[in-house]
Amino acid sequence: MTNLDNLKSTFSQKLDQTTQQYKTRLDAEFATLRAQYRRPLTAALPADIARRLAGADERLNTQQAAARQGMGTAQPLLNLQDDDTLAELDRAFAHKFDLGRYYPLERLAYPIVYCESLEEFFTPIVESLHLSAQARQATLQAMAAEAAAQAEKYRGGGTFGYNLAGVGCYLNGWLFAYGAEQSPRLAFQTPQRLERILATAVHEKLGHGFLEVYSALGEVKNKLGITMAETARRFGYLAADNPLDSLRHDQAVLLNRASSLVEEGWATWVEAFLPAQVSNAQHAHYPLEAVLAAIANLPADTPNRQELHDDLLGALGLLFMDEPVPPELLLQAVMIVNFEGGSYDDYFQGKLGQPLRYVIGDLLLVQAEGNLGPLCLPYAALIAANITFDPQGISLSDLREMLFSKPNLNPDARLAALSRMRLETPNHVPELARRAEAELSFSVPPELKR
Protein backbone atom coordinates (compact mmCIF):
# COMPACT_ATOMS: atom_id res chain seq x y z
CA MET A 1 0.00 0.00 0.00
CA THR A 2 1.42 3.39 -0.97
CA ASN A 3 1.87 6.28 1.43
CA LEU A 4 -1.01 8.11 -0.27
CA ASP A 5 -3.21 5.03 0.14
CA ASN A 6 -2.37 5.03 3.85
CA LEU A 7 -3.27 8.71 4.10
CA LYS A 8 -6.51 8.11 2.26
CA SER A 9 -7.44 5.16 4.48
CA THR A 10 -6.61 7.04 7.69
CA PHE A 11 -8.51 10.11 6.58
CA SER A 12 -11.53 8.04 5.53
CA GLN A 13 -11.60 6.37 8.95
CA LYS A 14 -11.32 9.78 10.61
CA LEU A 15 -14.17 11.10 8.49
CA ASP A 16 -16.38 8.17 9.50
CA GLN A 17 -15.44 8.72 13.15
CA THR A 18 -16.23 12.44 12.95
CA THR A 19 -19.56 11.77 11.26
CA GLN A 20 -20.54 9.19 13.88
CA GLN A 21 -19.54 11.46 16.78
CA TYR A 22 -21.53 14.32 15.26
CA LYS A 23 -24.56 12.04 14.79
CA THR A 24 -24.29 10.80 18.39
CA ARG A 25 -24.28 14.35 19.74
CA LEU A 26 -27.15 15.33 17.47
CA ASP A 27 -29.19 12.31 18.51
CA ALA A 28 -28.64 13.20 22.17
CA GLU A 29 -29.88 16.74 21.62
CA PHE A 30 -32.81 15.41 19.59
CA ALA A 31 -33.83 13.05 22.39
CA THR A 32 -33.80 15.94 24.89
CA LEU A 33 -35.84 18.22 22.68
CA ARG A 34 -38.28 15.66 21.33
CA ALA A 35 -40.15 15.40 24.62
CA GLN A 36 -40.49 19.18 24.65
CA TYR A 37 -42.48 19.49 21.43
CA ARG A 38 -44.21 16.10 21.27
CA ARG A 39 -47.68 17.41 21.89
CA PRO A 40 -50.71 16.49 19.77
CA LEU A 41 -51.37 18.97 16.97
CA THR A 42 -54.87 17.75 16.15
CA ALA A 43 -56.68 20.23 18.40
CA ALA A 44 -55.08 23.13 16.51
CA LEU A 45 -55.79 21.83 13.01
CA PRO A 46 -58.95 21.56 10.88
CA ALA A 47 -60.12 18.10 9.87
CA ASP A 48 -59.64 18.82 6.14
CA ILE A 49 -56.02 19.89 6.46
CA ALA A 50 -54.82 17.78 3.50
CA ARG A 51 -57.41 19.36 1.18
CA ARG A 52 -56.55 22.86 2.34
CA LEU A 53 -52.85 22.30 1.87
CA ALA A 54 -53.44 20.93 -1.61
CA GLY A 55 -54.69 24.39 -2.60
CA ALA A 56 -51.82 26.23 -0.94
CA ASP A 57 -49.56 25.76 -3.98
CA GLU A 58 -51.87 27.87 -6.12
CA ARG A 59 -51.97 30.59 -3.46
CA LEU A 60 -48.18 30.67 -3.16
CA ASN A 61 -47.77 30.82 -6.94
CA THR A 62 -50.37 33.56 -7.31
CA GLN A 63 -48.87 35.67 -4.54
CA GLN A 64 -45.35 35.21 -5.88
CA ALA A 65 -46.40 36.24 -9.40
CA ALA A 66 -48.16 39.32 -8.05
CA ALA A 67 -45.10 40.28 -6.00
CA ARG A 68 -42.91 40.01 -9.12
CA GLN A 69 -45.01 42.36 -11.24
CA GLY A 70 -42.97 45.29 -12.49
CA MET A 71 -39.66 43.71 -11.46
CA GLY A 72 -38.38 42.99 -14.98
CA THR A 73 -34.90 44.43 -15.54
CA ALA A 74 -34.28 46.61 -18.56
CA GLN A 75 -30.64 45.49 -18.59
CA PRO A 76 -29.13 42.20 -17.42
CA LEU A 77 -27.74 42.33 -13.91
CA LEU A 78 -24.71 40.32 -15.01
CA ASN A 79 -22.68 40.12 -18.17
CA LEU A 80 -22.00 36.39 -18.45
CA GLN A 81 -19.25 37.03 -20.98
CA ASP A 82 -17.33 39.22 -18.54
CA ASP A 83 -14.03 37.79 -17.31
CA ASP A 84 -14.94 39.11 -13.86
CA THR A 85 -18.36 37.45 -13.68
CA LEU A 86 -17.94 36.08 -10.15
CA ALA A 87 -16.91 39.46 -8.73
CA GLU A 88 -19.96 40.98 -10.41
CA LEU A 89 -22.31 38.81 -8.33
CA ASP A 90 -21.79 41.04 -5.30
CA ARG A 91 -22.56 44.16 -7.31
CA ALA A 92 -25.72 42.62 -8.75
CA PHE A 93 -26.91 41.54 -5.29
CA ALA A 94 -26.20 44.93 -3.68
CA HIS A 95 -27.92 46.73 -6.55
CA LYS A 96 -31.01 44.54 -6.59
CA PHE A 97 -31.67 44.74 -2.85
CA ASP A 98 -30.32 48.28 -2.25
CA LEU A 99 -27.96 46.83 0.35
CA GLY A 100 -25.81 49.96 0.64
CA ARG A 101 -28.77 51.90 2.01
CA TYR A 102 -28.68 49.84 5.19
CA TYR A 103 -25.26 48.23 5.59
CA PRO A 104 -21.64 48.84 4.56
CA LEU A 105 -20.91 46.95 1.38
CA GLU A 106 -17.31 46.35 2.48
CA ARG A 107 -18.39 43.40 4.61
CA LEU A 108 -19.04 41.41 1.43
CA ALA A 109 -15.85 42.62 -0.25
CA TYR A 110 -14.00 39.33 -0.15
CA PRO A 111 -13.31 37.25 -3.25
CA ILE A 112 -15.15 34.38 -4.87
CA VAL A 113 -12.41 31.96 -5.90
CA TYR A 114 -12.92 29.38 -8.63
CA CYS A 115 -10.46 26.63 -7.75
CA GLU A 116 -9.14 24.48 -10.59
CA SER A 117 -7.70 21.71 -8.42
CA LEU A 118 -8.77 19.90 -5.27
CA GLU A 119 -5.57 21.02 -3.52
CA GLU A 120 -6.40 24.66 -4.22
CA PHE A 121 -9.98 24.11 -3.04
CA PHE A 122 -8.98 22.57 0.30
CA THR A 123 -5.95 24.76 1.08
CA PRO A 124 -7.88 27.56 2.89
CA ILE A 125 -9.43 24.97 5.24
CA VAL A 126 -6.13 23.23 5.93
CA GLU A 127 -4.34 26.54 6.55
CA SER A 128 -6.91 27.41 9.22
CA LEU A 129 -6.15 24.26 11.23
CA HIS A 130 -3.67 24.14 14.09
CA LEU A 131 -1.31 21.70 12.43
CA SER A 132 2.40 21.46 11.70
CA ALA A 133 3.56 22.12 8.15
CA GLN A 134 4.08 18.40 7.60
CA ALA A 135 0.68 17.50 9.02
CA ARG A 136 -0.98 20.16 6.88
CA GLN A 137 0.52 18.73 3.73
CA ALA A 138 -0.54 15.22 4.70
CA THR A 139 -4.06 16.42 5.54
CA LEU A 140 -4.33 18.33 2.26
CA GLN A 141 -3.34 15.24 0.26
CA ALA A 142 -5.77 13.07 2.20
CA MET A 143 -8.65 15.52 1.73
CA ALA A 144 -8.02 15.66 -2.01
CA ALA A 145 -7.80 11.86 -2.25
CA GLU A 146 -11.01 11.41 -0.26
CA ALA A 147 -12.86 13.98 -2.40
CA ALA A 148 -11.76 12.22 -5.59
CA ALA A 149 -12.94 8.89 -4.19
CA GLN A 150 -16.31 10.38 -3.19
CA ALA A 151 -16.79 11.87 -6.66
CA GLU A 152 -16.14 8.49 -8.22
CA LYS A 153 -18.36 6.64 -5.75
CA TYR A 154 -21.29 9.05 -6.04
CA ARG A 155 -20.89 9.87 -9.75
CA GLY A 156 -19.82 13.45 -9.38
CA GLY A 157 -21.12 14.03 -5.86
CA GLY A 158 -19.33 16.04 -3.24
CA THR A 159 -18.91 19.57 -1.93
CA PHE A 160 -19.14 22.17 -4.69
CA GLY A 161 -18.38 25.20 -2.55
CA TYR A 162 -17.98 26.70 0.91
CA ASN A 163 -17.80 30.18 2.36
CA LEU A 164 -15.37 31.62 4.90
CA ALA A 165 -16.83 35.02 5.78
CA GLY A 166 -14.35 37.84 5.31
CA VAL A 167 -11.81 35.48 3.73
CA GLY A 168 -13.24 33.98 0.57
CA CYS A 169 -15.95 31.91 -1.08
CA TYR A 170 -14.35 28.85 -2.67
CA LEU A 171 -15.83 26.94 -5.60
CA ASN A 172 -14.74 23.43 -6.54
CA GLY A 173 -13.95 23.80 -10.25
CA TRP A 174 -12.48 20.28 -10.32
CA LEU A 175 -15.87 18.85 -9.29
CA PHE A 176 -17.87 21.07 -11.66
CA ALA A 177 -15.78 19.67 -14.52
CA TYR A 178 -15.85 16.07 -13.24
CA GLY A 179 -17.07 13.57 -15.81
CA ALA A 180 -17.34 16.16 -18.57
CA GLU A 181 -13.98 15.42 -20.18
CA GLN A 182 -13.06 19.08 -20.01
CA SER A 183 -10.82 21.18 -17.82
CA PRO A 184 -12.23 23.25 -14.91
CA ARG A 185 -11.39 26.40 -16.88
CA LEU A 186 -13.33 25.20 -19.91
CA ALA A 187 -16.24 24.17 -17.67
CA PHE A 188 -16.41 27.77 -16.45
CA GLN A 189 -16.80 28.90 -20.06
CA THR A 190 -19.62 26.43 -20.77
CA PRO A 191 -22.98 28.26 -20.31
CA GLN A 192 -24.84 25.34 -18.74
CA ARG A 193 -22.08 24.68 -16.21
CA LEU A 194 -21.52 28.37 -15.59
CA GLU A 195 -25.15 28.71 -14.49
CA ARG A 196 -24.58 26.00 -11.88
CA ILE A 197 -21.30 27.61 -10.79
CA LEU A 198 -23.02 30.98 -10.33
CA ALA A 199 -25.89 29.40 -8.41
CA THR A 200 -23.41 27.75 -6.04
CA ALA A 201 -21.54 31.01 -5.52
CA VAL A 202 -24.81 32.79 -4.73
CA HIS A 203 -25.91 30.04 -2.34
CA GLU A 204 -22.63 30.01 -0.42
CA LYS A 205 -21.62 33.67 -0.32
CA LEU A 206 -24.83 35.68 -0.75
CA GLY A 207 -26.90 33.07 1.07
CA HIS A 208 -24.86 31.77 4.00
CA GLY A 209 -22.15 34.44 3.81
CA PHE A 210 -24.69 37.29 3.85
CA LEU A 211 -26.14 36.03 7.13
CA GLU A 212 -22.66 35.45 8.57
CA VAL A 213 -21.47 39.03 8.01
CA TYR A 214 -24.68 40.99 8.59
CA SER A 215 -26.79 39.10 11.14
CA ALA A 216 -26.50 39.08 14.93
CA LEU A 217 -26.55 35.26 14.89
CA GLY A 218 -23.72 35.21 12.36
CA GLU A 219 -21.68 37.47 14.60
CA VAL A 220 -22.17 35.07 17.52
CA LYS A 221 -21.14 32.09 15.40
CA ASN A 222 -18.01 33.84 14.18
CA LYS A 223 -17.01 34.91 17.69
CA LEU A 224 -17.36 31.33 18.86
CA GLY A 225 -15.41 30.02 15.89
CA ILE A 226 -18.39 27.82 15.08
CA THR A 227 -18.50 28.65 11.38
CA MET A 228 -14.89 27.67 10.81
CA ALA A 229 -15.17 24.58 13.03
CA GLU A 230 -18.27 23.35 11.21
CA THR A 231 -16.67 23.94 7.80
CA ALA A 232 -13.64 21.92 8.86
CA ARG A 233 -15.91 19.16 10.21
CA ARG A 234 -17.62 18.87 6.81
CA PHE A 235 -14.28 17.78 5.40
CA GLY A 236 -13.48 15.28 8.13
CA TYR A 237 -11.29 17.33 10.45
CA LEU A 238 -11.99 16.52 14.09
CA ALA A 239 -10.90 19.15 16.59
CA ALA A 240 -8.93 18.19 19.66
CA ASP A 241 -11.01 16.44 22.28
CA ASN A 242 -11.18 19.02 25.04
CA PRO A 243 -14.05 20.53 27.04
CA LEU A 244 -14.05 23.86 25.21
CA ASP A 245 -14.23 22.25 21.76
CA SER A 246 -16.98 19.94 22.97
CA LEU A 247 -18.94 22.91 24.29
CA ARG A 248 -18.51 24.79 21.01
CA HIS A 249 -19.70 21.73 19.12
CA ASP A 250 -22.80 21.38 21.29
CA GLN A 251 -23.55 25.08 20.88
CA ALA A 252 -23.17 24.66 17.12
CA VAL A 253 -25.64 21.77 17.12
CA LEU A 254 -28.26 23.87 18.90
CA LEU A 255 -27.70 27.04 16.86
CA ASN A 256 -27.67 25.22 13.53
CA ARG A 257 -30.86 23.32 14.27
CA ALA A 258 -32.64 26.44 15.52
CA SER A 259 -31.77 28.38 12.35
CA SER A 260 -31.63 25.76 9.57
CA LEU A 261 -34.85 26.92 7.88
CA VAL A 262 -33.58 30.51 7.85
CA GLU A 263 -30.08 29.57 6.71
CA GLU A 264 -30.94 27.00 4.07
CA GLY A 265 -34.25 28.57 3.06
CA TRP A 266 -32.67 31.98 2.40
CA ALA A 267 -29.64 30.46 0.64
CA THR A 268 -31.86 28.23 -1.53
CA TRP A 269 -34.27 31.06 -2.38
CA VAL A 270 -31.60 33.60 -3.35
CA GLU A 271 -29.67 30.90 -5.26
CA ALA A 272 -32.67 30.61 -7.59
CA PHE A 273 -33.75 34.27 -7.49
CA LEU A 274 -30.59 36.17 -8.39
CA PRO A 275 -29.49 34.08 -11.41
CA ALA A 276 -33.11 34.21 -12.66
CA GLN A 277 -32.86 37.99 -12.67
CA VAL A 278 -29.94 37.75 -15.11
CA SER A 279 -32.20 36.38 -17.83
CA ASN A 280 -35.56 37.58 -16.44
CA ALA A 281 -36.50 33.93 -16.09
CA GLN A 282 -39.22 32.67 -13.75
CA HIS A 283 -37.92 31.87 -10.28
CA ALA A 284 -39.20 28.37 -9.62
CA HIS A 285 -39.70 27.01 -6.13
CA TYR A 286 -40.36 23.58 -4.72
CA PRO A 287 -44.04 22.65 -5.16
CA LEU A 288 -45.82 22.00 -1.88
CA GLU A 289 -47.72 19.26 -3.70
CA ALA A 290 -44.45 17.31 -4.10
CA VAL A 291 -43.75 17.65 -0.37
CA LEU A 292 -47.21 16.34 0.48
CA ALA A 293 -46.69 13.39 -1.88
CA ALA A 294 -43.34 12.56 -0.29
CA ILE A 295 -44.93 12.59 3.17
CA ALA A 296 -47.89 10.48 1.99
CA ASN A 297 -45.54 7.90 0.48
CA LEU A 298 -43.20 7.38 3.41
CA PRO A 299 -41.80 3.82 3.23
CA ALA A 300 -44.00 1.20 4.85
CA ASP A 301 -41.19 0.13 7.20
CA THR A 302 -40.69 3.67 8.59
CA PRO A 303 -40.81 3.48 12.41
CA ASN A 304 -44.03 5.04 13.76
CA ARG A 305 -44.96 5.83 10.17
CA GLN A 306 -48.49 7.12 10.80
CA GLU A 307 -47.37 9.29 13.70
CA LEU A 308 -44.57 10.79 11.59
CA HIS A 309 -46.98 11.36 8.69
CA ASP A 310 -49.50 13.14 10.91
CA ASP A 311 -46.84 15.26 12.61
CA LEU A 312 -45.29 16.45 9.35
CA LEU A 313 -48.67 17.10 7.76
CA GLY A 314 -49.73 19.05 10.84
CA ALA A 315 -46.53 21.09 10.80
CA LEU A 316 -47.09 22.04 7.16
CA GLY A 317 -50.65 23.02 7.99
CA LEU A 318 -49.49 25.37 10.72
CA LEU A 319 -46.82 26.91 8.48
CA PHE A 320 -48.76 27.34 5.23
CA MET A 321 -52.51 27.46 5.89
CA ASP A 322 -53.86 30.97 5.37
CA GLU A 323 -55.18 31.32 8.93
CA PRO A 324 -53.78 32.92 12.11
CA VAL A 325 -51.45 30.64 14.09
CA PRO A 326 -50.14 31.33 17.62
CA PRO A 327 -46.34 31.72 17.85
CA GLU A 328 -46.06 28.71 20.18
CA LEU A 329 -47.53 26.47 17.48
CA LEU A 330 -45.23 27.94 14.83
CA LEU A 331 -42.31 27.01 17.08
CA GLN A 332 -43.67 23.48 17.43
CA ALA A 333 -44.09 23.22 13.66
CA VAL A 334 -40.52 24.27 12.80
CA MET A 335 -39.14 21.90 15.43
CA ILE A 336 -41.05 19.01 13.88
CA VAL A 337 -39.68 19.87 10.43
CA ASN A 338 -36.14 20.21 11.78
CA PHE A 339 -36.00 17.17 14.02
CA GLU A 340 -38.57 14.70 12.71
CA GLY A 341 -38.02 15.59 9.06
CA GLY A 342 -34.28 15.87 9.64
CA SER A 343 -34.16 12.24 10.71
CA TYR A 344 -35.10 11.24 7.15
CA ASP A 345 -32.79 13.46 5.10
CA ASP A 346 -31.82 10.65 2.73
CA TYR A 347 -35.44 9.82 1.95
CA PHE A 348 -36.51 13.41 1.28
CA GLN A 349 -33.30 14.10 -0.64
CA GLY A 350 -34.19 11.23 -2.94
CA LYS A 351 -37.80 12.37 -3.39
CA LEU A 352 -37.35 16.15 -3.51
CA GLY A 353 -33.70 16.66 -4.44
CA GLN A 354 -32.97 18.37 -1.11
CA PRO A 355 -33.47 17.61 2.60
CA LEU A 356 -36.89 18.60 3.91
CA ARG A 357 -35.63 21.64 5.85
CA TYR A 358 -34.12 23.14 2.67
CA VAL A 359 -37.43 22.71 0.86
CA ILE A 360 -39.62 24.02 3.68
CA GLY A 361 -37.22 26.91 4.27
CA ASP A 362 -37.46 27.85 0.59
CA LEU A 363 -41.27 27.63 0.71
CA LEU A 364 -41.35 29.91 3.75
CA LEU A 365 -39.30 32.44 1.79
CA VAL A 366 -41.73 32.10 -1.14
CA GLN A 367 -44.62 32.72 1.27
CA ALA A 368 -42.75 35.75 2.63
CA GLU A 369 -42.10 36.96 -0.92
CA GLY A 370 -45.82 37.03 -1.65
CA ASN A 371 -46.63 38.88 1.59
CA LEU A 372 -43.63 41.19 1.98
CA GLY A 373 -42.31 41.60 -1.56
CA PRO A 374 -39.08 40.03 -2.83
CA LEU A 375 -36.92 43.06 -2.08
CA CYS A 376 -37.66 42.66 1.64
CA LEU A 377 -36.47 39.08 1.87
CA PRO A 378 -32.78 39.65 2.74
CA TYR A 379 -33.89 41.89 5.57
CA ALA A 380 -36.60 39.48 6.73
CA ALA A 381 -33.86 36.85 7.00
CA LEU A 382 -31.72 39.27 9.04
CA ILE A 383 -34.63 40.04 11.37
CA ALA A 384 -35.26 36.31 11.80
CA ALA A 385 -31.58 35.82 12.67
CA ASN A 386 -31.42 38.87 14.94
CA ILE A 387 -30.76 36.98 18.17
CA THR A 388 -27.63 37.10 20.28
CA PHE A 389 -26.26 35.84 23.57
CA ASP A 390 -23.07 35.89 25.61
CA PRO A 391 -21.49 32.43 25.28
CA GLN A 392 -19.51 33.01 28.47
CA GLY A 393 -22.63 33.81 30.45
CA ILE A 394 -25.07 31.09 29.41
CA SER A 395 -25.01 27.36 30.04
CA LEU A 396 -25.84 24.83 27.37
CA SER A 397 -29.11 23.95 29.07
CA ASP A 398 -30.07 27.64 29.25
CA LEU A 399 -29.21 28.07 25.57
CA ARG A 400 -31.40 25.08 24.74
CA GLU A 401 -34.21 26.58 26.79
CA MET A 402 -33.79 29.96 25.11
CA LEU A 403 -33.84 28.64 21.55
CA PHE A 404 -36.49 25.95 21.82
CA SER A 405 -39.05 27.22 24.30
CA LYS A 406 -39.36 30.91 23.36
CA PRO A 407 -40.78 31.53 19.84
CA ASN A 408 -39.39 35.07 19.62
CA LEU A 409 -35.85 33.75 20.27
CA ASN A 410 -35.94 30.89 17.76
CA PRO A 411 -34.78 32.09 14.29
CA ASP A 412 -36.89 29.56 12.38
CA ALA A 413 -40.07 30.38 14.32
CA ARG A 414 -39.35 34.08 13.74
CA LEU A 415 -39.08 33.43 10.00
CA ALA A 416 -42.36 31.51 10.01
CA ALA A 417 -44.12 34.44 11.72
CA LEU A 418 -42.54 37.02 9.40
CA SER A 419 -43.55 35.02 6.32
CA ARG A 420 -47.23 35.36 7.31
CA MET A 421 -47.21 39.14 7.88
CA ARG A 422 -48.62 41.06 4.89
CA LEU A 423 -47.21 44.52 4.24
CA GLU A 424 -49.42 47.38 3.16
CA THR A 425 -46.59 48.59 0.92
CA PRO A 426 -44.72 45.59 -0.52
CA ASN A 427 -40.92 45.83 -0.69
CA HIS A 428 -40.88 48.58 1.95
CA VAL A 429 -38.17 47.60 4.42
CA PRO A 430 -38.92 50.29 7.08
CA GLU A 431 -42.54 49.06 7.29
CA LEU A 432 -41.29 45.48 7.68
CA ALA A 433 -38.94 46.52 10.50
CA ARG A 434 -41.53 48.68 12.25
CA ARG A 435 -44.29 46.08 12.17
CA ALA A 436 -42.01 43.19 13.12
CA GLU A 437 -41.11 45.14 16.23
CA ALA A 438 -44.58 46.46 17.03
CA GLU A 439 -46.79 43.49 16.09
CA LEU A 440 -44.51 40.50 16.66
CA SER A 441 -42.39 41.96 19.49
CA PHE A 442 -39.22 41.01 17.60
CA SER A 443 -35.88 42.66 18.14
CA VAL A 444 -34.96 44.36 14.88
CA PRO A 445 -31.54 45.49 13.60
CA PRO A 446 -31.41 49.29 14.11
CA GLU A 447 -30.05 49.77 10.58
CA LEU A 448 -33.39 48.68 9.13
CA LYS A 449 -35.42 51.25 11.04
CA ARG A 450 -33.81 54.23 9.32
C-alpha positions, 0 to 999 in steps of 0.5 A: 500500500502506498503512502497516499493510500495510507493517508486516504485510508486514515482520513476516511476512517477519521471522516467516518469517526467524525460523522458518527460522533456528530450524529451521536451528539445530534441524537442526544440533543434530539432526544432531549428536545423531542419530549419538549415538542411532542404534543398532539397537533390535532386540536389546533388543526382543521379536519380537512387539512390535507385538502386545504394544503393541496390548494396552498400551492396555487396561493403561493404561486399567485402571490409570488407572481403578483409580487414580481409584477414590475420587477423585470430588468431593462438590462441584465444584472450580469454580463455572463461574458465578462471575465470578472463574472464572479466578482460581479455577483456582489454588485448585482446583489447589492444593486437589486436589494439596495444593500448599501442603504442599510449596511456597509458593502465592504463586509461582502468585499471578499473574493469568490475563488474558482479553484481548478484543483482539489488542492487549491480548493482545500488549502484555505481549510487546511491553513486554518487548522492548528497543524504542523507544516508536515501534518498540513501537507498530509491532511491536504493530500488526504482531503483531495484523495477522499474527495476524488474517491467520493466523486467516483463513488457518487458519480460526481457528488461532493462539496461544490463550494464553501464560504469563509466570511471575510476570507473567501468563497471557494468553488470546486472547479475540479468537481464542476468539470468532473465527468465532462472530459473538459478542464475546470477552466473550460467548464467555467466557459460552458454556459450550462455549467456556468449557471450552476457555478453561479448558483453555487456562488450565490448560495454560499456567499450571498446566502450563508455568507450574507447572514454570517457578516450581517446578522447578529446570529452570524456574529455570535457564530463567528465569535465562537469560531463555530462557522470555521469549526463546522466547515472543517468538520464537513471535510473530516477534520476533528478538533482536539477532544477538550471541554471547550471544543466539545462545548462549542460543538454542542452550541453549534448543534443547537444554533444550527438546528434552531436556524436551519430553515432561515439559513438553508431557506434563504440560501436556496431562495436567493440561489434561484432568485438572483441568477433568474434575474440575469435572464428575467426567467421565472424563479421556480420554487419547490411545489408543496404538492411534491412535499405532500406526496413525499410525506404520503408515500413514506416507506411502509417500514418507517418506524411510527410511520403514521405518527410521523406522517400526521406530525409532518402534515400538521406542521405544514398546515401550521406553516402554510394554511392561510389562517392565524397561528399562535407563535407557540404552534409555529415554534412546534411546527418548525421543530417538527420539520427540523427534528422529525423531518431531519431524521429522514434526510436521505429519503426526502433528498431522494424524493425532492432533491434536497433535505426537507428543511431546505425545501420548507425553508425555501417555501417559507421564503416564497410565502414571505415573498408574496406577503412582503415583496421580494426586495424585503427578503434579505432583511426578513432573514436578518430580522429572523436571525437577529438573536444574540447571547453571551457564550460566556454567560449562558449554560448549554441547558439555558441556551437550549431553553432559550432557543427551543421554548421561546418563539421570539428567540428561535430564528426559524419560528421568527421566519415563520411568523414574518412570512405570514405578515402582509405589508401594506406597501410591498418591498418597503423595508422600514414598514417590515422593521416597524411592524415586526417590532410592534406586532410580533415583538421582535428585536430588529436590527437598528439599521433597518429602522432608518 
